[in-house]
């Protein structure tokens, strides 16, 4: 009886939570429809009326589909006991879950984390533009590393010219001759190159400050408040101006100019004619000018090599900013919003738990009912029907109490008294019955049918 009572309690509990199950399923379907509406609204283009009605219709279809699908699963899966059929239902439920995720869950995630995903997209692009500006600034300043070498060469040529003019340190004869003229010429060329590099520094710094201002504005847009759409548009406008600054920074790079100038030092070397008063002085001047030519060639080679190293640095490629919708941003940066994805999917797939619970409960009820003997489950109506059948088959009356053994064994006959006249034989009375008319048996049931339980 304990098992019987347990099975009955399970059945009563299932019936008791049926209304709650329907209510919970309806609420989950409605919630999924609402978030689907918020997610799909950002994907549609057109007038406000068109977007509103299209999103409403789609979200309503999603809600109805989810409610109908899980209602079918809740009704049929717990009742199926065959292993093959149950596996087929599980496969069907898996396909339905995938379809629900495809038409609803990712839109729910877009509604839950769409703004945050767009801000993540802006932040990622901001980091990229910060790196581009720094790289372009570094490339532009790389030519500044040549400035000490160029200044040193200009000072060296100028100092040699002064020494030759004042003391004749190179030719042994002081004065302003062809050697002094050549050294002064080389010093002037190096000084011009120094001025070019120095002037580019101020322009590079100005452009870098302008790019930094754009980056500061972009940071405010990323971390600001308000709707993400207008902020994304303003961010795109700042990106255009920042790209222009980065391009200007790369154009101000003086490394190519330094390389050309260093090549001109050797290729465009013009030695003046020796103007010494004696042949010995002319010979000494030619010797010194040859030495200066070699020095200039060596200086030119060193500067060209240094400029080549700078030019080998990869240039900054123009970065293209691509605006995204909230749904696209959620899909691209899904790994950063796993909790939002979990919540969006749980809204749609939580009824799976209800299906499994009902399936387990129904299996327990079937096991409980299968272990109960048939005698323990017979109803009062079945018992009365059995007694009536027994009465009709045995043609015996039913009494209120049990018959005594003696009464059951004594035949119902009358013994005649002795007399002189032979009496007529006495015929036993017919057994008394509760009803004079014999009731016909109900034989409409077939062999193997079991009584219906109520």
C-alpha positions in Angstrom: 0.0 0.0 0.0 2.9 2.3 0.6 4.0 2.0 -3.0 0.5 2.5 -4.2 0.2 5.7 -2.1 3.6 6.9 -3.4 2.5 6.5 -7.1 -0.8 8.2 -6.4 1.0 11.1 -4.7 3.3 11.5 -7.7 0.4 11.5 -10.1 -1.4 14.1 -8.0 1.7 16.3 -7.8 2.1 16.2 -11.6 -1.5 17.3 -12.0 -0.9 20.0 -9.4 2.1 21.6 -11.1 0.6 21.4 -14.6 -0.9 24.9 -14.4 2.4 26.2 -13.0 4.3 24.6 -15.9 2.1 26.2 -18.5 2.4 29.6 -16.8 6.2 29.3 -16.6 6.4 28.2 -20.2 4.3 31.1 -21.3 6.4 33.6 -19.3 9.6 32.2 -20.8 8.3 32.4 -24.3 7.1 35.9 -23.7 10.4 37.0 -22.3 12.3 35.5 -25.3 9.9 37.3 -27.6 10.5 40.6 -26.0 14.3 40.3 -26.1 14.1 39.0 -29.7 12.1 42.2 -30.6 14.8 44.3 -29.1 17.5 42.4 -30.9 15.9 42.3 -34.3 14.9 46.0 -34.2 18.5 47.0 -34.7 18.9 44.8 -37.8 16.0 46.2 -39.8 16.2 49.2 -42.1 13.3 51.3 -43.2 10.7 53.6 -41.7 9.9 53.5 -38.0 6.5 52.0 -38.6 7.9 49.2 -40.8 10.6 48.4 -38.3 8.1 48.3 -35.5 5.6 46.0 -37.1 8.2 43.7 -38.7 10.0 43.3 -35.3 6.7 42.7 -33.5 5.6 40.0 -36.0 8.9 38.2 -35.8 9.1 38.3 -32.0 5.5 37.0 -31.8 6.3 34.1 -34.2 9.3 33.2 -32.1 7.2 33.2 -28.9 4.5 31.1 -30.4 7.0 28.6 -31.8 8.9 28.3 -28.5 5.6 27.7 -26.6 4.3 25.2 -29.0 7.5 23.3 -29.3 8.1 22.9 -25.6 4.4 22.1 -25.0 4.8 19.2 -27.4 7.9 18.0 -25.7 6.4 18.3 -22.2 3.4 16.2 -23.4 5.0 13.5 -25.4 8.5 12.8 -24.1 7.4 11.6 -20.6 4.8 9.2 -22.0 7.1 7.4 -24.4 8.7 4.3 -22.9 10.3 2.6 -26.0 14.0 3.3 -26.1 14.2 3.9 -29.9 11.2 6.2 -29.8 12.6 8.1 -26.9 15.9 8.5 -28.7 14.1 9.8 -31.8 12.3 12.4 -29.6 15.6 13.5 -28.0 17.1 14.0 -31.5 14.0 16.0 -32.5 14.3 18.0 -29.3 18.0 18.7 -30.1 17.1 19.9 -33.6 14.4 22.1 -32.1 16.9 23.6 -29.6 19.3 24.4 -32.4 16.6 26.1 -34.4 15.5 28.1 -31.4 19.1 29.3 -30.8 19.4 30.2 -34.4 16.2 32.3 -34.5 16.1 33.7 -31.0 19.0 33.2 -28.7 21.6 35.2 -30.6 19.1 38.1 -30.8 18.4 37.8 -27.1 22.2 38.1 -26.5 22.3 41.1 -28.8 19.5 42.7 -26.8 21.3 41.9 -23.5 24.8 42.8 -24.5 24.5 44.7 -27.7 25.6 48.1 -26.4 28.5 46.6 -24.4 29.6 44.7 -27.5 29.6 47.9 -29.6 31.6 49.7 -26.9 34.0 46.7 -27.0 34.3 47.1 -30.8 35.1 50.8 -30.3 37.7 50.1 -27.6 39.4 47.5 -29.8 39.6 49.9 -32.7 40.8 52.6 -30.4 43.7 50.5 -29.2 44.6 49.8 -32.9 44.6 53.5 -33.7 46.7 54.4 -30.7 49.3 51.9 -31.9 49.2 53.3 -35.4 49.7 56.8 -34.2 52.6 55.8 -32.0 54.2 53.8 -34.8 53.9 56.7 -37.3 55.3 59.1 -34.8 58.2 56.7 -34.1 58.9 56.3 -37.8 58.9 60.1 -38.3 61.3 60.6 -35.3 63.6 57.8 -36.5 65.3 60.3 -38.8 66.1 62.4 -35.8 68.6 59.8 -34.8 70.7 60.8 -37.8 70.9 64.4 -36.6 74.0 63.9 -34.3 76.0 62.2 -37.1 75.1 65.0 -39.5 76.0 67.7 -37.0 79.2 66.0 -36.1 80.2 65.9 -39.8 79.3 69.5 -40.3 81.3 70.6 -37.2 84.3 68.5 -38.3 84.4 70.0 -41.8 83.9 73.5 -40.4 86.7 73.0 -37.8 89.1 71.8 -40.4 88.3 74.8 -42.6 89.1 77.1 -39.6 92.3 75.3 -38.8 93.5 75.5 -42.4 92.6 79.1 -42.7 94.3 80.1 -39.4 97.3 77.8 -39.2 97.6 75.8 -42.4 97.0 72.6 -40.5 96.3 70.6 -43.7 98.6 72.1 -46.4 101.2 73.8 -44.2 100.3 77.2 -45.6 97.7 79.3 -43.8 95.1 81.3 -45.7 91.9 80.9 -47.5 92.7 78.7 -50.5 91.0 75.9 -52.4 91.1 73.5 -49.4 89.4 76.0 -47.1 86.8 76.6 -49.8 86.1 72.8 -50.2 85.9 72.2 -46.5 83.5 75.2 -46.0 81.4 73.8 -48.8 81.0 70.4 -47.2 80.3 72.0 -43.8 77.6 74.1 -45.4 75.9 71.1 -47.0 75.9 69.2 -43.7 74.5 72.2 -41.9 71.6 72.5 -44.4 70.8 68.8 -43.8 70.9 69.4 -40.1 68.5 72.2 -40.4 66.1 70.1 -42.5 66.1 67.4 -39.9 65.6 69.9 -37.0 62.7 71.6 -38.7 60.9 68.3 -39.3 61.0 67.7 -35.6 58.6 70.6 -34.9 56.2 69.5 -37.6 56.2 65.9 -36.4 55.5 67.1 -32.8 52.6 69.3 -34.0 51.0 66.5 -35.9 51.4 64.1 -33.0 49.7 66.6 -30.7 46.8 66.8 -33.1 46.5 63.0 -33.3 46.6 62.8 -29.6 43.7 65.2 -29.3 41.6 63.0 -31.7 42.5 60.0 -29.6 41.3 61.7 -26.4 38.0 62.5 -28.0 37.7 58.9 -29.1 38.3 57.7 -25.6 35.5 60.0 -24.3 33.2 58.5 -26.9 34.1 54.9 -25.9 33.7 55.4 -22.1 30.8 58.0 -22.3 27.2 57.6 -21.5 24.1 57.7 -23.7 23.0 55.8 -26.8 25.7 53.9 -28.5 24.6 54.7 -32.0 25.4 58.5 -32.0 28.7 57.8 -30.2 29.6 55.2 -32.8 29.0 57.8 -35.6 31.1 60.4 -33.8 33.8 57.8 -33.3 33.9 57.2 -37.1 34.2 60.9 -37.8 37.2 61.1 -35.5 38.8 58.1 -37.2 38.7 59.8 -40.5 40.6 62.8 -39.1 43.1 60.6 -37.2 43.9 58.7 -40.4 44.7 62.0 -42.1 47.1 62.9 -39.3 48.8 59.5 -39.5 49.3 59.9 -43.2 50.8 63.3 -42.7 53.2 62.0 -40.2 54.5 59.4 -42.6 54.9 62.1 -45.3 57.1 64.2 -43.0 59.6 61.4 -42.6 63.0 63.0 -43.6 64.8 59.6 -43.9 64.3 59.6 -47.7 65.6 63.2 -47.9 68.6 62.3 -45.8 69.4 59.4 -48.0 69.2 61.5 -51.1 71.4 64.3 -49.5 74.0 61.8 -48.4 74.1 60.3 -52.0 74.6 63.9 -53.3 77.6 64.4 -51.1 79.7 61.8 -52.9 78.1 62.0 -56.4 78.0 65.8 -56.5 81.4 66.4 -55.0 83.0 69.3 -56.8 86.6 69.9 -55.9 88.0 73.4 -56.7 91.2 73.9 -58.7 94.3 74.2 -56.6 95.3 77.8 -56.5 98.6 77.6 -54.7 101.4 80.1 -55.7 103.9 77.3 -56.1 103.9 73.8 -57.5 104.6 72.4 -54.1 101.6 74.1 -52.6 99.4 72.9 -55.5 100.5 69.4 -55.0 99.8 69.6 -51.3 96.3 71.1 -52.0 95.5 68.3 -54.4 96.5 65.7 -51.8 94.4 67.3 -49.1 91.4 67.6 -51.4 91.7 63.9 -52.3 91.6 63.1 -48.6 88.6 65.3 -48.2 86.9 63.5 -51.1 87.5 60.1 -49.5 86.2 61.4 -46.1 83.0 62.8 -47.8 82.5 59.5 -49.6 82.8 57.6 -46.3 80.4 60.0 -44.6 77.9 59.7 -47.5 78.0 55.9 -47.3 77.5 55.9 -43.5 74.5 58.3 -43.7 72.9 56.3 -46.6 73.2 53.1 -44.6 71.6 54.6 -41.6 68.8 56.0 -43.7 68.3 52.6 -45.3 67.8 51.1 -41.8 65.2 53.6 -41.0 63.4 53.1 -44.4 63.3 49.3 -43.8 60.8 49.9 -40.9 57.4 48.9 -42.2 55.0 51.8 -42.8 51.7 52.1 -41.0 49.0 50.7 -43.1 45.8 52.7 -43.2 43.3 51.1 -40.8 39.7 50.9 -41.9 37.0 51.3 -39.3 34.0 49.2 -40.0 30.8 50.0 -38.0 28.9 47.0 -36.7 25.4 46.4 -35.6 24.7 45.2 -32.0 24.1 41.6 -33.2 27.2 41.5 -35.3 29.3 42.9 -32.4 27.9 40.3 -30.1 28.8 37.5 -32.5 32.3 38.9 -33.1 33.2 39.4 -29.5 31.2 36.5 -28.1 34.0 35.3 -25.9 33.9 38.5 -23.9 30.1 38.2 -23.2 29.8 34.5 -22.2 27.4 35.4 -19.2 25.1 37.3 -21.5 25.1 34.4 -23.9 24.4 31.9 -21.1 21.4 34.0 -20.0 20.0 34.4 -23.5 20.2 30.7 -24.2 18.8 29.7 -20.8 15.6 31.7 -21.5 15.0 29.6 -24.5 16.3 26.2 -23.3 15.2 26.1 -19.7 12.1 24.0 -20.5 14.6 21.1 -21.2 14.9 20.8 -17.5 11.2 20.6 -17.1 11.0 17.9 -19.8 13.6 15.8 -18.0 11.9 16.2 -14.6 8.6 15.0 -16.0 10.2 12.1 -17.8 11.9 10.9 -14.6 8.7 11.3 -12.6 6.6 9.4 -15.1 9.2 6.6 -15.2 9.0 6.4 -11.4 5.2 6.2 -11.5 5.3 3.4 -14.0 7.8 1.5 -11.9 5.6 2.0 -8.8 2.4 0.9 -10.5 4.1 -2.1 -12.1 5.2 -3.6 -8.8 1.7 -3.6 -7.3 -0.3 -6.8 -7.3 -3.5 -7.0 -9.3 -5.5 -7.7 -6.1 -4.3 -4.5 -4.5 -5.5 -2.4 -7.4 -9.1 -3.9 -7.9 -11.9 -1.4 -7.6 -15.3 -1.7 -5.8 -17.1 -1.8 -9.1 -14.9 -4.7 -10.3 -15.5 -6.5 -7.1 -19.3 -6.2 -7.3 -19.2 -7.3 -10.9 -17.2 -10.4 -9.9 -19.7 -11.3 -7.2 -22.7 -10.9 -9.5 -20.9 -13.1 -12.0 -20.3 -15.7 -9.3 -24.0 -15.6 -8.3 -25.2 -16.2 -11.9 -22.8 -19.0 -12.5 -23.5 -20.9 -9.3 -27.2 -20.0 -9.1 -26.7 -19.4 -5.3 -28.2 -16.5 -3.4 -26.0 -13.9 -1.7 -26.6 -13.6 2.0 -25.6 -10.9 4.4 -23.4 -13.2 6.4 -21.4 -16.4 5.9 -23.3 -19.7 5.7 -22.9 -22.2 8.5 -21.2 -25.4 7.5 -24.2 -27.5 8.5 -26.6 -25.3 6.5 -24.4 -25.6 3.5 -24.3 -29.4 3.6 -28.0 -30.3 4.5 -30.1 -30.7 1.3 -33.2 -28.7 1.1 -35.8 -31.8 1.2 -38.8 -32.6 3.3 -39.0 -36.0 5.0 -42.7 -37.3 5.1 -44.2 -38.7 8.3 -45.1 -42.4 8.4 -48.7 -43.1 7.6 -50.9 -45.9 6.4 -51.5 -44.3 3.1 -48.5 -44.0 0.9 -47.8 -40.4 0.2 -46.8 -38.9 -3.0 -43.1 -38.3 -3.5 -42.0 -34.9 -2.4 -40.0 -33.0 -4.9 -37.3 -30.7 -3.5 -38.1 -27.0 -3.7 -36.2 -24.9 -6.1 -33.5 -23.0 -4.5 -34.5 -19.5 -3.5 -32.8 -16.7 -5.4 -32.7 -13.1 -4.9 -34.3 -12.6 -8.3 -36.7 -14.9 -10.1 -35.3 -13.9 -13.4 -31.8 -14.9 -14.5 -29.8 -11.9 -15.7 -28.0 -12.4 -19.0 -24.2 -12.2 -18.8 -22.4 -9.2 -20.3 -19.9 -10.9 -22.7 -19.0 -7.9 -24.8 -15.4 -7.9 -23.6 -12.8 -9.9 -25.5 -10.3 -12.3 -24.1 -7.3 -10.6 -22.6 -9.1 -7.3 -21.8 -8.6 -6.0 -18.3 -11.1 -4.1 -16.3 -10.9 -0.3 -16.6 -9.7 1.4 -13.5 -11.3 4.5 -12.2 
